[in-house]
Amino acid sequence: MLLQDLLSRSASSSPASVAVIEPGRAVTYGELEQCAAEVASRLQRAGVRAGERVVLALDNSIAFIACYFGILKAGAVVVPLPPGRRSDRMLPALRDCTPSACIVDEATWPVIAASGAVEELRTALVPCVWSPGQRLTFQEMTARADDRRRQLVSEHDLAAIIYTSGSTGAPRGVMLTHANICANTASIVEYLALSADDRMMVVLPFYYVYGLSLLHTHIAAGGSLVLDNRFAFPNVVLNGIRDHAVTGFAGVPSTFAMLLHRSNLRQMSFPALRYVTQAGGPMPPARLNEWLGVVPDVPFFVMYGATEASARLAYVPPSELAARPGSIGRAIPGVDLKVLREDGTVAGAGEVGELVARGANISPGYWNAPEETKARFGPDGYRTGDLGYADSEGFLYLVGRLHDMIKVGAHRVSAQEIEDIVHEHPAVHEAAVVAAAHDLLGEVPVAHVALRQGVLPPESELIALCRSRLAEHKVPARIIFHDELPKSGAGKIDKRALQGGGAEMEVCDV
């Protein structure tokens, strides 16, 4: 099966069913399929050929979804990128993937125009179509066109190149085939038991692999997507969950912190809500327990994954949450997930090693990066860069990322371990721990904290909490307070922005 067949299959079986709802508008599966076919026709008439890359930089919308599947129907490879003038991935991606076409909004077009890539483009669509002397609206672009040619594309050909955020270096283009994404989609649909009756509220951007997995799975199941890009106003989203009888919600840790501390969540009820999922980084146990105390009757799926896995690698069944605090669960259907020692042998129960994954969903590697591909993808599988261990029953636990370990003298300290303790303080909204240079120890941990509104504990109180629970070398040297922690477009805390210049400092004695 090809990725675009997920839409065609649902459109064939239920053409009149609602596929997507956005503020002020909804489309059926039949309408979405026709629109995607017409986008494909226009791209092909502009000269876009099978295997060529097409940049797609639009906010979550019906237009994004139609263009996404239209690019695939044209036989091309989708390169979803953050829209807007401040996109940190656009220029590196343009240089790296050399697209033959782009579909972008008006705010993003100047970035494309200034990049020097315009001469290489066969067509550019702004807000959905631009070529020399021509600008068309989305409605004009999708005027009926029946001359689309079916491209000879196999399931092993690329469907998408997803550029990572660059939080640990330059953005990398993760190659995902049709087979990769379809395999992962089928696994997620299976363990979440998704059906045509499900309706997902989407606040995660589609250029982010977690957000994109929501699109794939609900289109595959024949369900509905409710799009709302106004999560800065969380009560608007909560009203949408209630009013549209939404059955599923997905977020990263900061999503749930926002709903718990910056919304009317505690005063609302959601009778149709069937389940909630969380991925995109470790959920602090204190925050998870807080959520379960406020929304106790809705099953909560803690999940773990990576862009290189087409989204998902493991999950914790909601029934196991109480007995497995801090676990990321066991591998999803179709995935083999092991903890390996440095010599490549399997670690024993409780022994820390690197998580390595195998499965049909695993990427073939990074675009234009053969050396990095060789280092991360090999006979053992995909090396995630995450350190963790398995218990005697095979449930997995993370202790940190290889790049997120702080070297304090002779000790290696996990930033995640410190963050989990800081989150236990009732005044803490969010926390992130990064390394700061130290003239004697090399590095020391520094905690950056955003507080709940109207609460201001002294720095010494948080330090004392850490000192009561952690070894001395793990206690943060400083607590730095912020109104809000910086975020990526996907809502993850941006630790590179917190790292700053890394100037040397002395340990505070408080």
N, C-alpha and C positions, 0 to 999 in steps of 0.2 A: 504494500500500500504506500502511496505517496501522501505527503502531508496535506496537500490540497484536496485529496479524496475524502478527508474527514468532513469538510464542508459539503462536498458534493453528495456524500452519502446521506447526511442529515437533511439536506435540501430535497433530495429525492424522496425520502420517507415521510417527511413532515414539512412540506413547502410553506404551509400557512402558519406554522408555529413561530412565535416570537424568538428571534435569535439575539438581538441586542437592543438595549434601552439606554438612551442618553437623555440628558435634560431636554425636554421638548420634542423628542423624536424616538421612534422605534422602527425596526425593520424585521421582516420575516426571513426565514431561511431561504425561501425562494427568491426574494428580492436581493438578499446578500449574495447568493450564488450568481445571479445575473449581473450584478454590479461588478463582482470580482472578475467574471468572464470578460466584461467589457474593458476593464482596466488592462487585462492581459492582452486583449486585441490591440489596444492603443500602443502598448509597449512594443509588441511585435511589429506593428506597422512603423514604429519609429526606428526599428532596426535592432532592438535588444534581442540577443541570441541566447540559447540555452547555455547555462553555466556562467553567464556574466553576472556581475554583482549590481544590485540596485539598492541604493541607500534609501531608507524610509525613516523620516524624522518628522513625526506628527504627534500631537498629544493623543492620549487614549480617546478614541472616537469610532463611530461607524465607518468614517472614511479610512482610518488606519486599518481596520479589520478588512475592509473591501480591498484596499491596496495591498495588504499583506498577502492575502490569498490570490490576488490578481498577479502579483509578481511571481508567485509559485506556479500559477497556471501558465504563465508565459515561459516556464522552464528556467527562470533565472533564480539567483540566490539572493535572499533577503538579508540586508544589513541594517537592522533596526538601531537607531541612534537617538540620544536625547535631542529634542528640538530646542531652538532658541539660540540667541547670540552668545551665551556663556557656556555652551556645551564644551566640556573638556575633552571629549572623545572625537569630535567631528574632524578636526584637521588631521590628527594622527591616523584615523580610520581612512580618510580620503586618500592619504599618501600610501597607505598599506594595501587597501583592497582594490584600488583603481576602478571605481564603478563606471558602468556605461550609461547609467541613468540615475536620477534621484527624484524622490517624491518628498517634498519638504513644504513647510509653511512659510508665510511671508517673512516672519522674524528670523528664520534660519537661512533663507536664501542669501543674504549678504555674506554670511560665513562661507558658503559655497563659492559665491562669485569672487571673493577675495582670495580664495585658496589656490587659484591657478588651475583648478580641475575642470573648469567649464569647457575648455577646448576638447577635453577627452570625452565629454558626455554626448551621447547620441540624442538624449532628450532629458529635460528636467521639468518636473511638474510642480508648479507653484500657484496657489496652494495645492493644486494637484496637477497642473500641466504648464510647463513653460518650454518654449523653444524660440529661436530668434524670431522676433516680430509677432509672437503669439503668446497669449496668456488665457487660459481657460479655467472656468470654475469646475468644482467637482461634478456638478450636474452636467455641464457640457462635456466633460471628459468621459462620462459614462453614458453618453448618448449611444443608442444601440449600434453595435458593430458585430457582424457575424463572420468576419474573415479570420478569426483566430486559428492558428495552426497548432495542433497538439504536438508538443515537443517530446522527443524520445529521451525521457529522463528515467533513471532507475532509482530504486530505493537506496542504493549505495552512493548516489550523487549527493552533493551538498544541497541542503535546503536553506541554511542560514549561517551567517557568521556573526556571532555575538561578541561584541567588544566588552571586556571587563572594565571595571571602573578605574583601574590603575591605582588602587589603594596601596598596592605594594610595589609599584613601579609603573612603567609605561603600559598603556592599555594593550591588551593582547586580543587577537581575533580568534575566538574559539570556534572551530569548524564543527558543525552539526549536520549530519546527514538526515535524509527523510527517515531512514530506518532507526536512527538514534532517537529522534523525537517521537516517532510513532510508538516505539517500544516503551519509552518512559510514560507516554500518555496512557497507554493501555494499563500499565501497572498502577498509576495513580487513580484512574477510573475504577479499577478493581478494589483497591484497599479503602477508598472513600465511598464505594458503592454509589457512584454517581449515576443519575438517570435523567431522562427528559424532564422530570418534575423539579430538577434542581435549578436554582437561580442564584448566581454568585454576584455579590457586590465587589467590584474591582476598584481599588484605590491604588494598587501598585502599578507602576508604568509598564507598558508592554515592551519597552526596550530592555527591560530587566528580565532575566530568564524565569524568575518566580512568577512575575506578572504574565509572561508569555505562556507559562504552563497553565494558568487559569483559562486563557483563551483556548488553547489546544484541547484541554480536557472537557470543557463544557460544550464546545462545538462538536467534539467526538460523541458525547453523550446525548446531544440534541437538546441540551438545556439552554438557559438564557443567561446573558451577561448584562449586569446593570453597571454602567460606567459613570463614575463621578470623580472629577479631578479637583474637588474642593475640600480635600482632607485638612487643609489649614483651618477649616471651619468644621470640626468634627461632629458637631450636633446636626449639621446638614446631612452628613453621611448617615448618622444614626437614624434620622428621620426617614432617609431613603431605604434603609434596611427594613424598617417597620412598614412603610407605606407600600413598598413593592413586594412585600411578603418574601423577602430574601431568605434562602435556606443555607447559604454558606458565606463565610467571610474569611479573608486571609490577610495576614500582616507580618511585618518584621517586628523585632522587639520594641522599637520606638513607636510603632503604631499602637501597641497595647498600652504603653506608658502614656501616650497622648489621650487615649480613650479613658483610662483610669483617672488621670489627674487634670485633664483639661476639657472635660465634657460632662454632659448630663447622664452618663451611662447608668449611674446608680438609681436614677429616677425613672428609668425606662424599662420596658419589657419587649421581647421580640418572639412572639409565639410561633412564628414560622421557622425560626433559625434552627437548623438541624445539626450543624457542626461548625467548628472554627479551626483553621490551620495556622501554624506559625513556622517560619523558617527565616533564612537571611541572617544567621548569627545566633549565638547562644542566648536563650531566654534566661535571665537570672532567676534562680529558684524562688526568691522572695517575690519577684514580679509575677511569676506564674501562679504562686499560691494566692496572691492578692486578686488576680483575675478570677481564679476558680472560686474565691469567696464571694465575688460580686456576680458572676454568671455561672452558678454551680451546676445547672441542669443541661448545659449545652456541651456535648463532647468536644474535647480540645485535643487536636493532633499536633504534637511537637514533631517537627520534621527536620531532616538534615540533607543537604545536597550541595551541588556545585554547578556552575555554568557548564563545566566539562562533562557533567553527567546528564545534560539536557534538562536538568532541574533537580531530580530527586534521587537520593541514595538510601535513606533510612527513615523510619518513623516509629513513634511510640504509640501503640494502641491506647486510647483514652483510659481503658480499664486498668492499665499498668502504671499510669502516672503516679499514683500515690505510693506504690511500692518501689518505684524506680526514680526517685528524685534526681534530677540532673542528667538523666540518660537521654541519648538521641535515638534509642531504640535499636531495632534490628533491620537488616537489609530489606528493601521492598521486593516484591515479586520480580524475578528475572535478574537480580543483582547479587553478586558475591562480594562481601565486604569483610576484609580481614585486617588484623593489626600485625604489622611486620616489624621485626627487629632490623637493625641497620644491615645485617648480613643477608636479609631476605627471607629468613625463617619466620614461622608464625610464632608470635609472642604467646606466652601462657596467660591464664586467667589473672587479671589484676596487673599484668606487666605492661608498662607504657611503651608504645611504638607508634609508627606512622600508619594511618588508615589508608588502605589501598583497595581500589574497587575495580571489578570486572563486570561486564554485562553488555547487552546489545545497545544500551543507551549511552555508552561511553564514547566521547568524541574521538575522531582519528588524530587530533592534535591541533596545533596553532597555525594559522595562516601565515605563510612566509617566515616561519620560525622553526626550521628543522632541528637545530641544536636543542632548543627548549622543549620541542616535542619529544626528542629522544630522551631527554632527562626526566620528563614527567610521565611519559607513556611507554611502557615496555612489556616484557614477557609476564611480569607479575600483575600488570594492569595500570590503572591511573593512580599516581601517587598524589594524594590530596593535599599534602603539606600540613595536615592536621594531626596532632598528637593525641592519643587516647588509649583506652584499654577496654577489654571485654570482661564482663563478669563470668561466673561459672555457667550461666544460662545463655550466654551469647549476647546479652544486652551491652551496647556500646556507650562509653562515656568519653567526652572530650576533656582534655586538660589544657589545651591551648594550640595555637598555630606556631609552626616553626619560625615564622617571621615575627610573631608576637610574643616571643620569649625575651625577657629582660635579663641581661647578664650583670648581676650584682656581685662584684668580686668573683669568687669561685662558684657562685650559685646561679642556676638558671631559674628564673621566676616567671610563672604564668600570669600574664595580665588579667586573664579571665578569672583566675582564682581570687584576685584582689577585688575585681569588679563585683563578683558575687557577694562578697562580704559588705562592701560599701552599700550595695543595693538593699541590704537588710535594714538600714537605718530608715525609720518611717518618714523622714523629711526628704529623702532622696527621690528625685524624679528620674534621672538618668545619670550614669557614670561611665567614664572611660579612663583606662589607665594606659599611659605611654611611658617610654623611657626618656630620661633626661641625663645628659652627660654629667659625670662627677669626676673630680680630679684625682680621687684616691680609689674609688670602687669601679670606675669605668662608666657604669650606668646605675641609676636609681629609679624606682617607680614614682610617678607623679599622677595623682588622681584628679581628673577634671570632672566636676559635678554640676548638674543643674538641679535646683531644688523645686519642691512643690510650691505652689504659689502661697505667699504669705508666711513662709517658714524659713528661718535662718539660724541653724545651729552653728556654734563656733567650730572652727577648724579642729580644735583640740578634741572635740567630742567624737568626730569621725575618726581621727587618728587613734583615739582610745579604743573605739570599737574594733578597728583593725588589729591593734596591739593585743587585744584580748583573744583574738581568734587566729592570728597568724604568727609565724616565726618573725623575729625582729627584722631580718633582711628583706622580708616581704612587705613590711609596713610602708605606706607611701611617705616619701620625703616631704611632700607638700600636698595640700588640697587647694585646688584653684576653682573658684566658683564662677559659673556662667549663668546668664539668663536662659540660654538654650545652647545645647551642644551642636556644632556644625554637622550637617547631614549631606549625604550624597543625594542624587535625584531619586534613588530608590528608597530613601529613608534610613539608610544605614549611617551610623556615626562615622564621621570622616576623621580618622586618627591622624592622617597626614597633616591636616589643617591644625590639629592640636599639638603636633610635634614641634612646630615652630622651627627656630634656628638651632635648637639643641645647645644653647649656651651653657657653659659649665656653671654649676651651682653647688652650694653646700647643703648638707642635710639639715633640715630644720629640726631643732630640739624643742618639741612642744609638749 
